[in-house]
C-alpha cells in the first residue's frame, strides 16, 4: 500500500503540471486570437473610413465622374467592408 501511495503522489504532481501547462497554453492562444481579432477590426474600420473619405472627395468632381466614383465606392463598401 505505501508503494501505491507514493505512485499516486507522483501521478498527481504530473497531472497538476499537465493541467497548468494546458491552462497556460489555452490562455496564450486566447490572447493571440484576441490580438488578431482586434487588429482585423481596426483594419476594417480604417478601410471603411478611407472609402467614406473617397466618397466625400468625389463630391468635388464634375458630374459624370462624381456619380461613377461614388457609386463604385458604395459598391466596394457593400462588397468588401
Secondary structure, DSSP 4 states (H G I P E B T S, - for coil): -HHHHHHHHHHHHHHHHHHHHHHHHHHHHHHHHHHHHHHHHHHHHHHHHHHHHHHHHGGGS-HHHHHHHHHHHHHHHHHT-
